């Protein structure tokens, strides 16, 4: 193992210990493939699964894997109307498992997320029986303020470009703290502790994923 990989592994161990004191479980994997394998092994066949929009979930291979598995998937992208999408979301709140990434995670084990509609952070906070967070170590930050800064100036501009949003950050690559009609920086949520032990499980990956 290289010095860099060893340092990442030891940093992950520190974060996992801090997650534990916040009633969250943590796991570390050197590769995205190993992470995906572990997640699939932990989910019983027939489970009802929902998820929040995430490039990390796609890049690690988890989304392809669950679509090829024997699960009941709650996919709002298949909805044929806003009403149907709303019904699917209502079912997602009661899903067995909810998959998401986290925009940033502090060394002390806090999860930081910025959302538009808020469906992703809503399910993180309450609803699904199990929340599985997959996040690469490039999302680790020293504290909450640096995490918010990272999201606004790294993740959000990239997401704005991906989604084709007419936003200042898409044009300049940095946050303008705007109130544009297309702005998706609407909800800022810091999860400092889970009320329910083990409900939130954080899978840390030693390869870069997402934004």
C-alpha distance (Angstrom), angle and dihedral (degrees) to the residues before:
residue distance angle dihedral
X1 . . .
X2 3.80 . .
X3 3.79 122.2 .
X4 3.81 90.1 -109.3
X5 3.79 92.9 52.2
X6 3.78 90.7 46.6
X7 3.81 90.8 51.9
X8 3.84 91.2 49.0
X9 3.79 90.6 49.7
X10 3.79 92.5 50.8
X11 3.80 91.8 46.0
X12 3.80 88.7 51.7
X13 3.81 89.9 51.9
X14 3.79 89.1 54.9
X15 3.80 92.3 49.8
X16 3.82 92.0 46.8
X17 3.81 90.8 54.5
X18 3.80 89.8 50.4
X19 3.80 91.3 48.1
X20 3.79 89.1 54.6
X21 3.80 92.7 58.2
X22 3.81 86.7 53.3
X23 3.85 92.8 54.1
X24 3.82 92.6 -105.5
X25 3.79 127.1 120.4
X26 3.79 121.1 -131.1
X27 3.79 134.5 -163.3
X28 3.79 133.1 178.5
X29 3.80 130.0 -147.0
X30 3.77 127.8 179.6
X31 3.81 92.1 -145.7
X32 3.79 136.7 37.3
X33 3.81 89.8 -129.6
X34 3.81 91.7 58.1
X35 3.80 90.4 47.2
X36 3.80 93.0 51.5
X37 3.80 91.1 48.1
X38 3.81 90.9 52.6
X39 3.81 93.3 48.0
X40 3.80 92.3 50.8
X41 3.80 91.3 48.1
X42 3.81 89.9 55.2
X43 3.82 96.2 52.5
X44 3.81 118.9 80.9
X45 3.80 119.4 -132.7
X46 3.80 111.9 -95.0
X47 3.80 94.8 29.3
X48 3.79 117.7 151.4
X49 3.80 107.9 -119.8
X50 3.79 133.0 -169.1
X51 3.78 130.2 171.2
X52 3.78 145.1 -168.4
X53 3.80 122.6 -123.7
X54 3.79 108.8 -81.5
X55 3.78 136.8 156.9
X56 3.81 88.7 -159.6
X57 3.81 91.3 62.3
X58 3.79 90.0 51.7
X59 3.80 96.8 44.2
X60 3.81 94.9 49.4
X61 3.82 90.5 55.1
X62 3.80 96.5 -116.8
X63 3.81 96.4 120.6
X64 3.81 93.1 53.2
X65 3.79 89.6 47.2
X66 3.80 96.8 52.1
X67 3.79 92.2 45.4
X68 3.78 86.9 56.9
X69 3.81 93.7 45.8
X70 3.79 135.7 83.3
X71 3.79 99.9 -96.6
X72 3.78 136.5 117.5
X73 3.80 104.1 -112.3
X74 3.80 123.1 -157.3
X75 3.80 101.4 -153.1
X76 3.81 114.8 174.2
X77 3.80 90.7 -172.4
X78 3.81 87.8 73.3
X79 3.80 92.9 57.2
X80 3.80 114.6 119.9
X81 3.80 95.1 -155.5
X82 3.82 140.2 18.6
X83 3.79 88.2 -106.1
X84 3.80 92.2 55.8
X85 3.80 90.8 47.0
X86 3.79 88.9 53.3
X87 3.82 91.2 51.2
X88 3.80 91.0 50.4
X89 3.79 90.2 50.1
X90 3.81 90.2 50.3
X91 3.81 88.6 55.8
X92 3.80 90.9 46.3
X93 3.79 89.9 62.1
X94 3.82 87.3 64.6
X95 3.82 96.6 40.9
X96 3.79 121.7 133.9
X97 3.81 90.3 -129.7
X98 3.79 134.1 18.8
X99 3.81 119.3 -165.7
X100 3.78 123.5 -155.8
X101 3.76 143.1 137.3
X102 3.78 126.5 -125.5
X103 3.79 121.2 -122.1
X104 3.80 89.9 -139.7
X105 3.80 140.1 -6.6
X106 3.79 124.6 -158.4
X107 3.78 123.9 -133.4
X108 3.79 85.7 -114.9
X109 3.83 91.9 59.2
X110 3.81 103.8 -100.5
X111 3.81 119.2 142.1
X112 3.81 117.0 -138.6
X113 3.80 122.7 -165.0
X114 3.79 137.4 170.3
X115 3.80 117.2 -159.8
X116 3.78 140.5 178.9
X117 3.81 110.1 -153.6
X118 3.80 90.2 14.8
X119 3.82 97.7 -131.9
X120 3.81 92.0 122.9
X121 3.80 96.5 50.6
X122 3.81 91.0 39.9
X123 3.81 90.5 60.7
X124 3.79 90.4 44.5
X125 3.78 90.2 55.5
X126 3.80 99.8 42.8
X127 3.79 143.1 -10.2
X128 3.83 119.1 43.1
X129 3.81 114.5 82.7
X130 3.79 92.9 -128.3
X131 3.80 130.4 24.1
X132 3.80 117.4 -161.6
X133 3.80 114.9 -164.5
X134 3.80 117.7 -166.1
X135 3.79 113.7 -166.6
X136 3.78 133.3 161.8
X137 3.77 121.3 -131.9
X138 3.82 91.6 -110.6
X139 3.82 85.7 76.3
X140 3.80 93.7 61.7
X141 3.83 114.5 114.4
X142 3.83 134.9 178.7
X143 3.81 96.9 -118.3
X144 3.80 146.0 -12.0
X145 3.80 97.1 -85.6
X146 3.79 93.6 51.3
X147 3.80 87.8 46.6
X148 3.80 92.3 55.5
X149 3.80 89.0 47.2
X150 3.79 91.2 50.7
X151 3.80 92.2 50.5
X152 3.80 94.2 47.7
X153 3.79 96.3 45.6
X154 3.81 102.7 32.0
X155 3.80 111.7 22.3
X156 3.80 101.6 31.7
X157 3.84 98.4 51.6
X158 3.80 90.2 48.8
X159 3.81 91.4 48.0
X160 3.80 91.5 47.1
X161 3.81 90.1 54.1
X162 3.83 91.9 45.7
X163 3.80 91.8 51.1
X164 3.80 94.3 43.0
X165 3.80 93.1 -121.6
X166 3.79 119.7 170.2
X167 3.80 94.5 -128.8
X168 3.81 134.3 139.4
X169 3.82 91.3 -122.1
X170 3.81 90.6 56.4
X171 3.81 89.4 55.0
X172 3.82 98.3 43.6
X173 3.81 105.4 22.4
X174 3.81 92.9 -124.7
X175 3.80 134.6 88.2
X176 3.82 118.6 -97.0
X177 3.82 94.9 -175.3
X178 3.80 85.8 -121.5
X179 3.80 133.6 178.9
X180 3.79 94.8 -148.7
X181 3.82 115.8 156.5
X182 3.81 87.3 -118.6
X183 3.81 95.2 48.6
X184 3.80 113.5 127.7
X185 3.82 96.5 -171.7
X186 3.80 91.6 101.2
X187 3.79 106.0 122.3
X188 3.80 124.6 39.6
X189 3.81 110.9 -169.3
X190 3.79 127.7 -177.4
X191 3.80 115.5 -168.6
X192 3.80 105.4 -157.3
X193 3.81 95.8 164.9
X194 3.79 140.9 2.0
X195 3.80 116.0 -126.2
X196 3.80 89.4 -150.3
X197 3.83 116.2 57.8
X198 3.80 113.3 -122.1
X199 3.80 96.4 0.8
X200 3.82 91.1 114.7
X201 3.80 114.1 54.4
X202 3.80 118.6 -172.9
X203 3.81 117.7 -155.7
X204 3.81 109.7 -163.8
X205 3.81 118.1 -159.4
X206 3.80 127.6 -157.5
X207 3.80 92.6 -147.5
X208 3.80 123.3 78.1
X209 3.81 113.4 -100.2
X210 3.78 133.7 173.3
X211 3.78 122.6 -21.6
